[in-house]
């Protein structure tokens, strides 16, 4: 399990804003989200853009979009 210091460093690499005020759990969630976005963009060639914690933009190209 990574330390808070390690999570902070990774969040800094990803350019996570507000990381200095985040708890260890919040840092872990932010890093997981950023890793997931990177993974998705790599395998699907699509784009997920995170503007801030409350605004996530998803651009899906040539991928099945389920209807709810």
Secondary structure as a PSIPRED ss2 file (coil, helix, strand):
# PSIPRED VFORMAT (PSIPRED V4.0)

   1 X C   1.000  0.000  0.000
   2 X C   1.000  0.000  0.000
   3 X C   1.000  0.000  0.000
   4 X H   0.000  1.000  0.000
   5 X H   0.000  1.000  0.000
   6 X H   0.000  1.000  0.000
   7 X H   0.000  1.000  0.000
   8 X H   0.000  1.000  0.000
   9 X H   0.000  1.000  0.000
  10 X H   0.000  1.000  0.000
  11 X H   0.000  1.000  0.000
  12 X H   0.000  1.000  0.000
  13 X H   0.000  1.000  0.000
  14 X H   0.000  1.000  0.000
  15 X C   1.000  0.000  0.000
  16 X C   1.000  0.000  0.000
  17 X C   1.000  0.000  0.000
  18 X C   1.000  0.000  0.000
  19 X H   0.000  1.000  0.000
  20 X H   0.000  1.000  0.000
  21 X H   0.000  1.000  0.000
  22 X C   1.000  0.000  0.000
  23 X C   1.000  0.000  0.000
  24 X H   0.000  1.000  0.000
  25 X H   0.000  1.000  0.000
  26 X H   0.000  1.000  0.000
  27 X H   0.000  1.000  0.000
  28 X H   0.000  1.000  0.000
  29 X H   0.000  1.000  0.000
  30 X H   0.000  1.000  0.000
  31 X H   0.000  1.000  0.000
  32 X H   0.000  1.000  0.000
  33 X H   0.000  1.000  0.000
  34 X H   0.000  1.000  0.000
  35 X H   0.000  1.000  0.000
  36 X H   0.000  1.000  0.000
  37 X H   0.000  1.000  0.000
  38 X H   0.000  1.000  0.000
  39 X H   0.000  1.000  0.000
  40 X H   0.000  1.000  0.000
  41 X H   0.000  1.000  0.000
  42 X H   0.000  1.000  0.000
  43 X H   0.000  1.000  0.000
  44 X H   0.000  1.000  0.000
  45 X C   1.000  0.000  0.000
  46 X C   1.000  0.000  0.000
  47 X E   0.000  0.000  1.000
  48 X E   0.000  0.000  1.000
  49 X E   0.000  0.000  1.000
  50 X E   0.000  0.000  1.000
  51 X E   0.000  0.000  1.000
  52 X E   0.000  0.000  1.000
  53 X C   1.000  0.000  0.000
  54 X C   1.000  0.000  0.000
  55 X E   0.000  0.000  1.000
  56 X E   0.000  0.000  1.000
  57 X E   0.000  0.000  1.000
  58 X E   0.000  0.000  1.000
  59 X E   0.000  0.000  1.000
  60 X C   1.000  0.000  0.000
  61 X C   1.000  0.000  0.000
  62 X C   1.000  0.000  0.000
  63 X C   1.000  0.000  0.000
  64 X C   1.000  0.000  0.000
  65 X C   1.000  0.000  0.000
  66 X C   1.000  0.000  0.000
  67 X C   1.000  0.000  0.000
  68 X C   1.000  0.000  0.000
